[in-house]
Structure formats: C-alpha cells, structure tokens
Amino acid sequence: MDDKAKILLVDDREENLIALEAILSSLDQDLVRARSGEEALKALLTDEYAVILLDVVMPGMDGFETARDIKRRRKTRDLPIIFLTAVNSDPDYAFRGYAAGAVDFISKPFDPWVLRAKVSVFVELHNKNKQLRDQTTLLREQAALLREQAALLQARPSTDPSREPGTVPEGEARAAAELSARLDAVQEQLESVGKRVPATLREDFAELDRRVAELRTAVTGDEDPAG
C-alpha cells in the first residue's frame, strides 16, 4: 500500500513545474502535474490530495476560477490551496486569492526552504487526518460487529427447562461479560480518537459514539456513564 501523499502542481509553464518538482522531490511524496485549471479539476475527481500549488495566471481558467470550483465541490472544499504568484503581481491578488479559498501565497521565484516547509506542514496534517479517518472506520466496523453479536445474544432462546425466570445462564453471562469488555475497549479508543478528530469527521464520529453508547445500554442495561 502506497502511503505517500499526493501533491497537485498546477502551472501552464513547463519550467515552473520542473522547478516545483526539483524543490519538492526531497519530501518523497507523489507529485502530480496539471497544465491547466481544467486538468486540475479532472485530477481531483479521481484522487485525494494533501495540498494544491496553484498558479494564478494561466490561459483559459485562471487560478482564481479554479480555486472557486474546487471550493464549491463537497469532496475538495477543505483541500488547502497555495497560490503561486509573480513577485510584482497585483496587490489585489491577495484579496482575491483568499476570497477564492487560498490558505497562502508563494512568490516566484520560489524560496526552496520556505516552499518545502509550507508544503510539508499540509502533508503532515493530511496524513494525520487520514490516520484518524482510518481509525474511525475501524471503530465503526468493530461497533457494527459487536452490535450483531449483542443482537444474537439477546435473541437466543433459553434451552434449559430448569432455568428460573430472571436468571441468566452461565454461558450467556460470560458472553455478555466478554461483549461488555470489548465495548469498553472500543469506547476507550473512541475517547482517544475523539480528542484529535478533525472538523470534517466530527459529525460521523458523534454518530459512531452515539451508536456505541446505545449498544452498551442494550448489552448491560445501564446508561453510558459518560453520557
């Protein structure tokens, strides 16, 4: 599995793309080229990127238009965009760029250290968010499995004719105890992940937390003490 983050480089000039690749190659990430705004939008349809380096002045769809289209899409609206501008660019570019959704500006010719430092921050953030998403997905799968086991446990009829009303067979009690212990482990992981969950995952995470709490109540008959 390739754990490298994708960085989208958008510029209509070959020499600028070569310069960007030379500067960013030491980060050992996946550098993807786009020679126009239209090409960049197509690339975003199929892959997930950590950050976009977007030239402002391009023929056809310029950087501002491209950024606005990126921010209008639900899938890419939180994707950080760094605009690339000429040193003597119009001062109004900054206002227009931030209004279009840029997080930063870098002037040409690029300072290699500054460019690498800024891009590496977004790569690290992307990797951490991806790790949290993966952890949340795993917890969701574990909760679903536990929910199925709890349903089977509750639906299982007693085959012991000597069982007194209100008593729980030893086997079922042991299974319930094991299920409760696994729920405790899932809950502990949820609390750990919840402290670091990004804004884009908070809604899904809250729903997962609610389902685990409901499952705990169904298994133990007690309300979640944290709820």
Biotite code that builds the C-alpha atoms (Angstrom):
import biotite.structure as struc

atoms = struc.array([
    struc.Atom([0.000, 0.000, 0.000], chain_id="A", res_id=1, res_name="MET", atom_name="CA", element="C"),
    struc.Atom([1.365, 3.436, -1.027], chain_id="A", res_id=2, res_name="ASP", atom_name="CA", element="C"),
    struc.Atom([1.336, 5.774, 1.968], chain_id="A", res_id=3, res_name="ASP", atom_name="CA", element="C"),
    struc.Atom([2.691, 8.747, 0.047], chain_id="A", res_id=4, res_name="LYS", atom_name="CA", element="C"),
    struc.Atom([0.531, 11.866, -0.059], chain_id="A", res_id=5, res_name="ALA", atom_name="CA", element="C"),
    struc.Atom([-0.365, 13.364, -3.411], chain_id="A", res_id=6, res_name="LYS", atom_name="CA", element="C"),
    struc.Atom([0.571, 16.989, -4.114], chain_id="A", res_id=7, res_name="ILE", atom_name="CA", element="C"),
    struc.Atom([-1.068, 18.631, -7.125], chain_id="A", res_id=8, res_name="LEU", atom_name="CA", element="C"),
    struc.Atom([1.142, 21.081, -9.050], chain_id="A", res_id=9, res_name="LEU", atom_name="CA", element="C"),
    struc.Atom([-0.864, 23.339, -11.364], chain_id="A", res_id=10, res_name="VAL", atom_name="CA", element="C"),
    struc.Atom([1.014, 25.602, -13.778], chain_id="A", res_id=11, res_name="ASP", atom_name="CA", element="C"),
    struc.Atom([0.833, 26.100, -17.531], chain_id="A", res_id=12, res_name="ASP", atom_name="CA", element="C"),
    struc.Atom([4.600, 26.610, -17.856], chain_id="A", res_id=13, res_name="ARG", atom_name="CA", element="C"),
    struc.Atom([6.867, 23.573, -18.068], chain_id="A", res_id=14, res_name="GLU", atom_name="CA", element="C"),
    struc.Atom([9.834, 25.313, -16.444], chain_id="A", res_id=15, res_name="GLU", atom_name="CA", element="C"),
    struc.Atom([7.755, 26.163, -13.361], chain_id="A", res_id=16, res_name="ASN", atom_name="CA", element="C"),
    struc.Atom([6.597, 22.573, -12.984], chain_id="A", res_id=17, res_name="LEU", atom_name="CA", element="C"),
    struc.Atom([10.182, 21.344, -13.274], chain_id="A", res_id=18, res_name="ILE", atom_name="CA", element="C"),
    struc.Atom([11.273, 23.827, -10.606], chain_id="A", res_id=19, res_name="ALA", atom_name="CA", element="C"),
    struc.Atom([8.478, 22.742, -8.254], chain_id="A", res_id=20, res_name="LEU", atom_name="CA", element="C"),
    struc.Atom([9.326, 19.067, -8.715], chain_id="A", res_id=21, res_name="GLU", atom_name="CA", element="C"),
    struc.Atom([13.023, 19.718, -8.083], chain_id="A", res_id=22, res_name="ALA", atom_name="CA", element="C"),
    struc.Atom([12.286, 21.602, -4.853], chain_id="A", res_id=23, res_name="ILE", atom_name="CA", element="C"),
    struc.Atom([9.669, 19.178, -3.510], chain_id="A", res_id=24, res_name="LEU", atom_name="CA", element="C"),
    struc.Atom([11.329, 15.905, -4.548], chain_id="A", res_id=25, res_name="SER", atom_name="CA", element="C"),
    struc.Atom([13.138, 15.661, -1.197], chain_id="A", res_id=26, res_name="SER", atom_name="CA", element="C"),
    struc.Atom([9.765, 15.352, 0.583], chain_id="A", res_id=27, res_name="LEU", atom_name="CA", element="C"),
    struc.Atom([9.391, 11.937, -1.116], chain_id="A", res_id=28, res_name="ASP", atom_name="CA", element="C"),
    struc.Atom([5.703, 12.405, -1.884], chain_id="A", res_id=29, res_name="GLN", atom_name="CA", element="C"),
    struc.Atom([3.676, 11.780, -5.032], chain_id="A", res_id=30, res_name="ASP", atom_name="CA", element="C"),
    struc.Atom([3.904, 14.910, -7.217], chain_id="A", res_id=31, res_name="LEU", atom_name="CA", element="C"),
    struc.Atom([1.137, 15.170, -9.821], chain_id="A", res_id=32, res_name="VAL", atom_name="CA", element="C"),
    struc.Atom([1.202, 17.674, -12.691], chain_id="A", res_id=33, res_name="ARG", atom_name="CA", element="C"),
    struc.Atom([-1.657, 19.651, -14.194], chain_id="A", res_id=34, res_name="ALA", atom_name="CA", element="C"),
    struc.Atom([-1.080, 22.132, -17.028], chain_id="A", res_id=35, res_name="ARG", atom_name="CA", element="C"),
    struc.Atom([-4.403, 23.959, -16.664], chain_id="A", res_id=36, res_name="SER", atom_name="CA", element="C"),
    struc.Atom([-7.281, 24.602, -14.309], chain_id="A", res_id=37, res_name="GLY", atom_name="CA", element="C"),
    struc.Atom([-9.455, 22.166, -16.242], chain_id="A", res_id=38, res_name="GLU", atom_name="CA", element="C"),
    struc.Atom([-6.812, 19.466, -15.979], chain_id="A", res_id=39, res_name="GLU", atom_name="CA", element="C"),
    struc.Atom([-6.512, 20.089, -12.241], chain_id="A", res_id=40, res_name="ALA", atom_name="CA", element="C"),
    struc.Atom([-10.256, 19.681, -11.719], chain_id="A", res_id=41, res_name="LEU", atom_name="CA", element="C"),
    struc.Atom([-10.188, 16.384, -13.594], chain_id="A", res_id=42, res_name="LYS", atom_name="CA", element="C"),
    struc.Atom([-7.332, 15.124, -11.425], chain_id="A", res_id=43, res_name="ALA", atom_name="CA", element="C"),
    struc.Atom([-9.323, 15.932, -8.288], chain_id="A", res_id=44, res_name="LEU", atom_name="CA", element="C"),
    struc.Atom([-12.188, 13.710, -9.451], chain_id="A", res_id=45, res_name="LEU", atom_name="CA", element="C"),
    struc.Atom([-10.197, 10.512, -9.064], chain_id="A", res_id=46, res_name="THR", atom_name="CA", element="C"),
    struc.Atom([-7.559, 11.056, -6.368], chain_id="A", res_id=47, res_name="ASP", atom_name="CA", element="C"),
    struc.Atom([-7.184, 12.570, -2.919], chain_id="A", res_id=48, res_name="GLU", atom_name="CA", element="C"),
    struc.Atom([-4.568, 15.289, -2.435], chain_id="A", res_id=49, res_name="TYR", atom_name="CA", element="C"),
    struc.Atom([-2.838, 16.795, 0.588], chain_id="A", res_id=50, res_name="ALA", atom_name="CA", element="C"),
    struc.Atom([-2.352, 20.253, -0.926], chain_id="A", res_id=51, res_name="VAL", atom_name="CA", element="C"),
    struc.Atom([-2.537, 22.097, -4.252], chain_id="A", res_id=52, res_name="ILE", atom_name="CA", element="C"),
    struc.Atom([0.092, 24.509, -5.550], chain_id="A", res_id=53, res_name="LEU", atom_name="CA", element="C"),
    struc.Atom([-1.886, 26.632, -7.989], chain_id="A", res_id=54, res_name="LEU", atom_name="CA", element="C"),
    struc.Atom([-0.542, 29.205, -10.434], chain_id="A", res_id=55, res_name="ASP", atom_name="CA", element="C"),
    struc.Atom([-2.652, 32.365, -10.541], chain_id="A", res_id=56, res_name="VAL", atom_name="CA", element="C"),
    struc.Atom([-2.059, 33.450, -14.136], chain_id="A", res_id=57, res_name="VAL", atom_name="CA", element="C"),
    struc.Atom([-2.981, 30.746, -16.640], chain_id="A", res_id=58, res_name="MET", atom_name="CA", element="C"),
    struc.Atom([-4.679, 30.876, -20.034], chain_id="A", res_id=59, res_name="PRO", atom_name="CA", element="C"),
    struc.Atom([-8.332, 29.874, -20.063], chain_id="A", res_id=60, res_name="GLY", atom_name="CA", element="C"),
    struc.Atom([-9.392, 29.083, -16.493], chain_id="A", res_id=61, res_name="MET", atom_name="CA", element="C"),
    struc.Atom([-7.081, 31.052, -14.211], chain_id="A", res_id=62, res_name="ASP", atom_name="CA", element="C"),
    struc.Atom([-6.114, 30.182, -10.653], chain_id="A", res_id=63, res_name="GLY", atom_name="CA", element="C"),
    struc.Atom([-8.951, 32.133, -9.034], chain_id="A", res_id=64, res_name="PHE", atom_name="CA", element="C"),
    struc.Atom([-11.613, 30.408, -11.112], chain_id="A", res_id=65, res_name="GLU", atom_name="CA", element="C"),
    struc.Atom([-10.016, 27.014, -10.496], chain_id="A", res_id=66, res_name="THR", atom_name="CA", element="C"),
    struc.Atom([-9.904, 27.624, -6.741], chain_id="A", res_id=67, res_name="ALA", atom_name="CA", element="C"),
    struc.Atom([-13.546, 28.659, -6.636], chain_id="A", res_id=68, res_name="ARG", atom_name="CA", element="C"),
    struc.Atom([-14.580, 25.496, -8.480], chain_id="A", res_id=69, res_name="ASP", atom_name="CA", element="C"),
    struc.Atom([-12.501, 23.384, -6.079], chain_id="A", res_id=70, res_name="ILE", atom_name="CA", element="C"),
    struc.Atom([-14.133, 25.010, -3.057], chain_id="A", res_id=71, res_name="LYS", atom_name="CA", element="C"),
    struc.Atom([-17.627, 24.501, -4.489], chain_id="A", res_id=72, res_name="ARG", atom_name="CA", element="C"),
    struc.Atom([-17.174, 20.727, -4.566], chain_id="A", res_id=73, res_name="ARG", atom_name="CA", element="C"),
    struc.Atom([-18.017, 18.953, -1.338], chain_id="A", res_id=74, res_name="ARG", atom_name="CA", element="C"),
    struc.Atom([-15.213, 16.439, -1.789], chain_id="A", res_id=75, res_name="LYS", atom_name="CA", element="C"),
    struc.Atom([-12.497, 19.095, -2.179], chain_id="A", res_id=76, res_name="THR", atom_name="CA", element="C"),
    struc.Atom([-13.823, 22.152, -0.352], chain_id="A", res_id=77, res_name="ARG", atom_name="CA", element="C"),
    struc.Atom([-11.444, 21.616, 2.604], chain_id="A", res_id=78, res_name="ASP", atom_name="CA", element="C"),
    struc.Atom([-8.407, 20.986, 0.410], chain_id="A", res_id=79, res_name="LEU", atom_name="CA", element="C"),
    struc.Atom([-5.671, 23.577, 1.131], chain_id="A", res_id=80, res_name="PRO", atom_name="CA", element="C"),
    struc.Atom([-4.603, 25.711, -1.817], chain_id="A", res_id=81, res_name="ILE", atom_name="CA", element="C"),
    struc.Atom([-1.339, 27.637, -2.014], chain_id="A", res_id=82, res_name="ILE", atom_name="CA", element="C"),
    struc.Atom([-1.321, 30.229, -4.791], chain_id="A", res_id=83, res_name="PHE", atom_name="CA", element="C"),
    struc.Atom([1.821, 30.785, -6.830], chain_id="A", res_id=84, res_name="LEU", atom_name="CA", element="C"),
    struc.Atom([2.276, 34.419, -7.939], chain_id="A", res_id=85, res_name="THR", atom_name="CA", element="C"),
    struc.Atom([4.906, 36.611, -9.551], chain_id="A", res_id=86, res_name="ALA", atom_name="CA", element="C"),
    struc.Atom([6.882, 38.920, -7.272], chain_id="A", res_id=87, res_name="VAL", atom_name="CA", element="C"),
    struc.Atom([5.437, 42.021, -8.955], chain_id="A", res_id=88, res_name="ASN", atom_name="CA", element="C"),
    struc.Atom([1.854, 40.710, -9.053], chain_id="A", res_id=89, res_name="SER", atom_name="CA", element="C"),
    struc.Atom([-1.145, 42.954, -8.466], chain_id="A", res_id=90, res_name="ASP", atom_name="CA", element="C"),
    struc.Atom([-1.671, 43.661, -4.720], chain_id="A", res_id=91, res_name="PRO", atom_name="CA", element="C"),
    struc.Atom([-5.326, 42.848, -5.295], chain_id="A", res_id=92, res_name="ASP", atom_name="CA", element="C"),
    struc.Atom([-4.321, 39.232, -5.953], chain_id="A", res_id=93, res_name="TYR", atom_name="CA", element="C"),
    struc.Atom([-4.016, 38.527, -2.251], chain_id="A", res_id=94, res_name="ALA", atom_name="CA", element="C"),
    struc.Atom([-7.559, 39.668, -1.518], chain_id="A", res_id=95, res_name="PHE", atom_name="CA", element="C"),
    struc.Atom([-8.980, 37.779, -4.492], chain_id="A", res_id=96, res_name="ARG", atom_name="CA", element="C"),
    struc.Atom([-6.969, 34.693, -3.621], chain_id="A", res_id=97, res_name="GLY", atom_name="CA", element="C"),
    struc.Atom([-8.077, 34.470, -0.007], chain_id="A", res_id=98, res_name="TYR", atom_name="CA", element="C"),
    struc.Atom([-11.658, 35.153, -1.101], chain_id="A", res_id=99, res_name="ALA", atom_name="CA", element="C"),
    struc.Atom([-11.359, 32.206, -3.513], chain_id="A", res_id=100, res_name="ALA", atom_name="CA", element="C"),
    struc.Atom([-10.176, 29.927, -0.708], chain_id="A", res_id=101, res_name="GLY", atom_name="CA", element="C"),
    struc.Atom([-6.375, 30.128, -0.688], chain_id="A", res_id=102, res_name="ALA", atom_name="CA", element="C"),
    struc.Atom([-4.541, 29.400, 2.565], chain_id="A", res_id=103, res_name="VAL", atom_name="CA", element="C"),
    struc.Atom([-1.268, 31.024, 1.493], chain_id="A", res_id=104, res_name="ASP", atom_name="CA", element="C"),
    struc.Atom([0.716, 32.724, -1.281], chain_id="A", res_id=105, res_name="PHE", atom_name="CA", element="C"),
    struc.Atom([4.226, 31.967, -2.506], chain_id="A", res_id=106, res_name="ILE", atom_name="CA", element="C"),
    struc.Atom([6.010, 34.292, -4.903], chain_id="A", res_id=107, res_name="SER", atom_name="CA", element="C"),
    struc.Atom([8.102, 33.234, -7.881], chain_id="A", res_id=108, res_name="LYS", atom_name="CA", element="C"),
    struc.Atom([10.998, 32.554, -7.991], chain_id="A", res_id=109, res_name="PRO", atom_name="CA", element="C"),
    struc.Atom([10.388, 30.138, -5.124], chain_id="A", res_id=110, res_name="PHE", atom_name="CA", element="C"),
    struc.Atom([12.468, 30.051, -1.969], chain_id="A", res_id=111, res_name="ASP", atom_name="CA", element="C"),
    struc.Atom([13.116, 26.292, -1.727], chain_id="A", res_id=112, res_name="PRO", atom_name="CA", element="C"),
    struc.Atom([13.214, 26.188, 2.082], chain_id="A", res_id=113, res_name="TRP", atom_name="CA", element="C"),
    struc.Atom([10.005, 28.182, 2.506], chain_id="A", res_id=114, res_name="VAL", atom_name="CA", element="C"),
    struc.Atom([8.156, 26.181, -0.145], chain_id="A", res_id=115, res_name="LEU", atom_name="CA", element="C"),
    struc.Atom([9.184, 22.805, 1.301], chain_id="A", res_id=116, res_name="ARG", atom_name="CA", element="C"),
    struc.Atom([8.375, 23.891, 4.847], chain_id="A", res_id=117, res_name="ALA", atom_name="CA", element="C"),
    struc.Atom([4.878, 25.089, 3.961], chain_id="A", res_id=118, res_name="LYS", atom_name="CA", element="C"),
    struc.Atom([4.031, 22.064, 1.848], chain_id="A", res_id=119, res_name="VAL", atom_name="CA", element="C"),
    struc.Atom([5.370, 19.633, 4.460], chain_id="A", res_id=120, res_name="SER", atom_name="CA", element="C"),
    struc.Atom([3.018, 21.102, 7.074], chain_id="A", res_id=121, res_name="VAL", atom_name="CA", element="C"),
    struc.Atom([-0.008, 20.307, 4.926], chain_id="A", res_id=122, res_name="PHE", atom_name="CA", element="C"),
    struc.Atom([1.318, 16.845, 4.072], chain_id="A", res_id=123, res_name="VAL", atom_name="CA", element="C"),
    struc.Atom([1.711, 16.055, 7.762], chain_id="A", res_id=124, res_name="GLU", atom_name="CA", element="C"),
    struc.Atom([-1.780, 17.357, 8.507], chain_id="A", res_id=125, res_name="LEU", atom_name="CA", element="C"),
    struc.Atom([-3.211, 15.280, 5.663], chain_id="A", res_id=126, res_name="HIS", atom_name="CA", element="C"),
    struc.Atom([-1.506, 12.129, 6.934], chain_id="A", res_id=127, res_name="ASN", atom_name="CA", element="C"),
    struc.Atom([-2.773, 12.658, 10.472], chain_id="A", res_id=128, res_name="LYS", atom_name="CA", element="C"),
    struc.Atom([-6.330, 13.238, 9.255], chain_id="A", res_id=129, res_name="ASN", atom_name="CA", element="C"),
    struc.Atom([-6.122, 10.114, 7.094], chain_id="A", res_id=130, res_name="LYS", atom_name="CA", element="C"),
    struc.Atom([-4.942, 8.101, 10.087], chain_id="A", res_id=131, res_name="GLN", atom_name="CA", element="C"),
    struc.Atom([-7.877, 9.374, 12.139], chain_id="A", res_id=132, res_name="LEU", atom_name="CA", element="C"),
    struc.Atom([-10.307, 8.513, 9.341], chain_id="A", res_id=133, res_name="ARG", atom_name="CA", element="C"),
    struc.Atom([-8.897, 5.003, 9.176], chain_id="A", res_id=134, res_name="ASP", atom_name="CA", element="C"),
    struc.Atom([-9.190, 4.625, 12.950], chain_id="A", res_id=135, res_name="GLN", atom_name="CA", element="C"),
    struc.Atom([-12.772, 5.881, 12.875], chain_id="A", res_id=136, res_name="THR", atom_name="CA", element="C"),
    struc.Atom([-13.649, 3.420, 10.095], chain_id="A", res_id=137, res_name="THR", atom_name="CA", element="C"),
    struc.Atom([-12.119, 0.554, 12.072], chain_id="A", res_id=138, res_name="LEU", atom_name="CA", element="C"),
    struc.Atom([-14.043, 1.550, 15.195], chain_id="A", res_id=139, res_name="LEU", atom_name="CA", element="C"),
    struc.Atom([-17.255, 1.745, 13.178], chain_id="A", res_id=140, res_name="ARG", atom_name="CA", element="C"),
    struc.Atom([-16.674, -1.787, 11.871], chain_id="A", res_id=141, res_name="GLU", atom_name="CA", element="C"),
    struc.Atom([-15.936, -3.065, 15.383], chain_id="A", res_id=142, res_name="GLN", atom_name="CA", element="C"),
    struc.Atom([-19.074, -1.425, 16.730], chain_id="A", res_id=143, res_name="ALA", atom_name="CA", element="C"),
    struc.Atom([-21.177, -2.979, 13.953], chain_id="A", res_id=144, res_name="ALA", atom_name="CA", element="C"),
    struc.Atom([-19.771, -6.438, 14.730], chain_id="A", res_id=145, res_name="LEU", atom_name="CA", element="C"),
    struc.Atom([-20.435, -6.001, 18.435], chain_id="A", res_id=146, res_name="LEU", atom_name="CA", element="C"),
    struc.Atom([-23.952, -4.830, 17.674], chain_id="A", res_id=147, res_name="ARG", atom_name="CA", element="C"),
    struc.Atom([-24.606, -8.012, 15.688], chain_id="A", res_id=148, res_name="GLU", atom_name="CA", element="C"),
    struc.Atom([-23.228, -10.166, 18.489], chain_id="A", res_id=149, res_name="GLN", atom_name="CA", element="C"),
    struc.Atom([-25.370, -8.358, 21.045], chain_id="A", res_id=150, res_name="ALA", atom_name="CA", element="C"),
    struc.Atom([-28.485, -8.879, 18.927], chain_id="A", res_id=151, res_name="ALA", atom_name="CA", element="C"),
    struc.Atom([-27.760, -12.594, 18.593], chain_id="A", res_id=152, res_name="LEU", atom_name="CA", element="C"),
    struc.Atom([-27.126, -12.893, 22.310], chain_id="A", res_id=153, res_name="LEU", atom_name="CA", element="C"),
    struc.Atom([-30.404, -11.210, 23.206], chain_id="A", res_id=154, res_name="GLN", atom_name="CA", element="C"),
    struc.Atom([-32.409, -13.191, 20.645], chain_id="A", res_id=155, res_name="ALA", atom_name="CA", element="C"),
    struc.Atom([-31.042, -16.573, 21.709], chain_id="A", res_id=156, res_name="ARG", atom_name="CA", element="C"),
    struc.Atom([-33.822, -18.554, 23.437], chain_id="A", res_id=157, res_name="PRO", atom_name="CA", element="C"),
    struc.Atom([-33.106, -20.495, 26.590], chain_id="A", res_id=158, res_name="SER", atom_name="CA", element="C"),
    struc.Atom([-32.968, -24.253, 26.072], chain_id="A", res_id=159, res_name="THR", atom_name="CA", element="C"),
    struc.Atom([-32.662, -25.051, 29.761], chain_id="A", res_id=160, res_name="ASP", atom_name="CA", element="C"),
    struc.Atom([-36.115, -26.069, 31.117], chain_id="A", res_id=161, res_name="PRO", atom_name="CA", element="C"),
    struc.Atom([-34.862, -25.786, 34.670], chain_id="A", res_id=162, res_name="SER", atom_name="CA", element="C"),
    struc.Atom([-33.863, -22.147, 34.225], chain_id="A", res_id=163, res_name="ARG", atom_name="CA", element="C"),
    struc.Atom([-35.598, -19.916, 36.723], chain_id="A", res_id=164, res_name="GLU", atom_name="CA", element="C"),
    struc.Atom([-37.256, -16.731, 35.459], chain_id="A", res_id=165, res_name="PRO", atom_name="CA", element="C"),
    struc.Atom([-34.979, -13.719, 35.682], chain_id="A", res_id=166, res_name="GLY", atom_name="CA", element="C"),
    struc.Atom([-31.766, -15.745, 35.785], chain_id="A", res_id=167, res_name="THR", atom_name="CA", element="C"),
    struc.Atom([-29.090, -15.729, 33.109], chain_id="A", res_id=168, res_name="VAL", atom_name="CA", element="C"),
    struc.Atom([-27.343, -18.955, 32.083], chain_id="A", res_id=169, res_name="PRO", atom_name="CA", element="C"),
    struc.Atom([-23.644, -19.033, 32.830], chain_id="A", res_id=170, res_name="GLU", atom_name="CA", element="C"),
    struc.Atom([-22.702, -19.212, 29.146], chain_id="A", res_id=171, res_name="GLY", atom_name="CA", element="C"),
    struc.Atom([-24.790, -16.195, 28.238], chain_id="A", res_id=172, res_name="GLU", atom_name="CA", element="C"),
    struc.Atom([-23.492, -14.240, 31.213], chain_id="A", res_id=173, res_name="ALA", atom_name="CA", element="C"),
    struc.Atom([-19.932, -14.989, 30.178], chain_id="A", res_id=174, res_name="ARG", atom_name="CA", element="C"),
    struc.Atom([-20.658, -13.941, 26.576], chain_id="A", res_id=175, res_name="ALA", atom_name="CA", element="C"),
    struc.Atom([-22.268, -10.731, 27.794], chain_id="A", res_id=176, res_name="ALA", atom_name="CA", element="C"),
    struc.Atom([-19.271, -10.003, 30.015], chain_id="A", res_id=177, res_name="ALA", atom_name="CA", element="C"),
    struc.Atom([-16.875, -10.543, 27.104], chain_id="A", res_id=178, res_name="GLU", atom_name="CA", element="C"),
    struc.Atom([-19.008, -8.311, 24.892], chain_id="A", res_id=179, res_name="LEU", atom_name="CA", element="C"),
    struc.Atom([-19.041, -5.637, 27.559], chain_id="A", res_id=180, res_name="SER", atom_name="CA", element="C"),
    struc.Atom([-15.258, -5.797, 27.858], chain_id="A", res_id=181, res_name="ALA", atom_name="CA", element="C"),
    struc.Atom([-14.858, -5.375, 24.110], chain_id="A", res_id=182, res_name="ARG", atom_name="CA", element="C"),
    struc.Atom([-17.224, -2.424, 24.248], chain_id="A", res_id=183, res_name="LEU", atom_name="CA", element="C"),
    struc.Atom([-15.021, -0.903, 26.930], chain_id="A", res_id=184, res_name="ASP", atom_name="CA", element="C"),
    struc.Atom([-12.028, -1.250, 24.600], chain_id="A", res_id=185, res_name="ALA", atom_name="CA", element="C"),
    struc.Atom([-13.908, 0.370, 21.719], chain_id="A", res_id=186, res_name="VAL", atom_name="CA", element="C"),
    struc.Atom([-15.086, 3.174, 23.995], chain_id="A", res_id=187, res_name="GLN", atom_name="CA", element="C"),
    struc.Atom([-11.510, 3.796, 25.150], chain_id="A", res_id=188, res_name="GLU", atom_name="CA", element="C"),
    struc.Atom([-10.326, 4.044, 21.560], chain_id="A", res_id=189, res_name="GLN", atom_name="CA", element="C"),
    struc.Atom([-13.204, 6.373, 20.728], chain_id="A", res_id=190, res_name="LEU", atom_name="CA", element="C"),
    struc.Atom([-12.218, 8.717, 23.525], chain_id="A", res_id=191, res_name="GLU", atom_name="CA", element="C"),
    struc.Atom([-8.614, 8.740, 22.319], chain_id="A", res_id=192, res_name="SER", atom_name="CA", element="C"),
    struc.Atom([-9.533, 9.397, 18.687], chain_id="A", res_id=193, res_name="VAL", atom_name="CA", element="C"),
    struc.Atom([-12.180, 11.957, 19.664], chain_id="A", res_id=194, res_name="GLY", atom_name="CA", element="C"),
    struc.Atom([-9.543, 14.266, 21.112], chain_id="A", res_id=195, res_name="LYS", atom_name="CA", element="C"),
    struc.Atom([-7.880, 14.556, 17.709], chain_id="A", res_id=196, res_name="ARG", atom_name="CA", element="C"),
    struc.Atom([-10.759, 14.193, 15.250], chain_id="A", res_id=197, res_name="VAL", atom_name="CA", element="C"),
    struc.Atom([-10.793, 16.963, 12.581], chain_id="A", res_id=198, res_name="PRO", atom_name="CA", element="C"),
    struc.Atom([-13.851, 19.117, 11.920], chain_id="A", res_id=199, res_name="ALA", atom_name="CA", element="C"),
    struc.Atom([-14.652, 17.181, 8.736], chain_id="A", res_id=200, res_name="THR", atom_name="CA", element="C"),
    struc.Atom([-15.155, 13.964, 10.743], chain_id="A", res_id=201, res_name="LEU", atom_name="CA", element="C"),
    struc.Atom([-16.929, 15.288, 13.829], chain_id="A", res_id=202, res_name="ARG", atom_name="CA", element="C"),
    struc.Atom([-20.444, 14.522, 12.580], chain_id="A", res_id=203, res_name="GLU", atom_name="CA", element="C"),
    struc.Atom([-19.592, 10.914, 11.663], chain_id="A", res_id=204, res_name="ASP", atom_name="CA", element="C"),
    struc.Atom([-17.664, 10.478, 14.882], chain_id="A", res_id=205, res_name="PHE", atom_name="CA", element="C"),
    struc.Atom([-20.549, 11.778, 17.017], chain_id="A", res_id=206, res_name="ALA", atom_name="CA", element="C"),
    struc.Atom([-22.909, 9.305, 15.324], chain_id="A", res_id=207, res_name="GLU", atom_name="CA", element="C"),
    struc.Atom([-20.484, 6.447, 15.965], chain_id="A", res_id=208, res_name="LEU", atom_name="CA", element="C"),
    struc.Atom([-20.140, 7.457, 19.622], chain_id="A", res_id=209, res_name="ASP", atom_name="CA", element="C"),
    struc.Atom([-23.935, 7.526, 19.969], chain_id="A", res_id=210, res_name="ARG", atom_name="CA", element="C"),
    struc.Atom([-24.290, 4.024, 18.497], chain_id="A", res_id=211, res_name="ARG", atom_name="CA", element="C"),
    struc.Atom([-21.672, 2.590, 20.835], chain_id="A", res_id=212, res_name="VAL", atom_name="CA", element="C"),
    struc.Atom([-23.477, 4.174, 23.802], chain_id="A", res_id=213, res_name="ALA", atom_name="CA", element="C"),
    struc.Atom([-26.773, 2.629, 22.670], chain_id="A", res_id=214, res_name="GLU", atom_name="CA", element="C"),
    struc.Atom([-25.092, -0.744, 22.247], chain_id="A", res_id=215, res_name="LEU", atom_name="CA", element="C"),
    struc.Atom([-23.656, -0.527, 25.756], chain_id="A", res_id=216, res_name="ARG", atom_name="CA", element="C"),
    struc.Atom([-27.127, 0.138, 27.141], chain_id="A", res_id=217, res_name="THR", atom_name="CA", element="C"),
    struc.Atom([-28.552, -2.826, 25.218], chain_id="A", res_id=218, res_name="ALA", atom_name="CA", element="C"),
    struc.Atom([-25.857, -5.191, 26.478], chain_id="A", res_id=219, res_name="VAL", atom_name="CA", element="C"),
    struc.Atom([-25.523, -4.078, 30.100], chain_id="A", res_id=220, res_name="THR", atom_name="CA", element="C"),
    struc.Atom([-28.914, -2.489, 30.722], chain_id="A", res_id=221, res_name="GLY", atom_name="CA", element="C"),
    struc.Atom([-27.110, 0.576, 32.108], chain_id="A", res_id=222, res_name="ASP", atom_name="CA", element="C"),
    struc.Atom([-26.813, 4.038, 30.674], chain_id="A", res_id=223, res_name="GLU", atom_name="CA", element="C"),
    struc.Atom([-23.355, 5.106, 29.477], chain_id="A", res_id=224, res_name="ASP", atom_name="CA", element="C"),
    struc.Atom([-21.820, 6.829, 32.480], chain_id="A", res_id=225, res_name="PRO", atom_name="CA", element="C"),
    struc.Atom([-20.146, 9.368, 30.186], chain_id="A", res_id=226, res_name="ALA", atom_name="CA", element="C"),
    struc.Atom([-23.433, 10.288, 28.509], chain_id="A", res_id=227, res_name="GLY", atom_name="CA", element="C"),
])
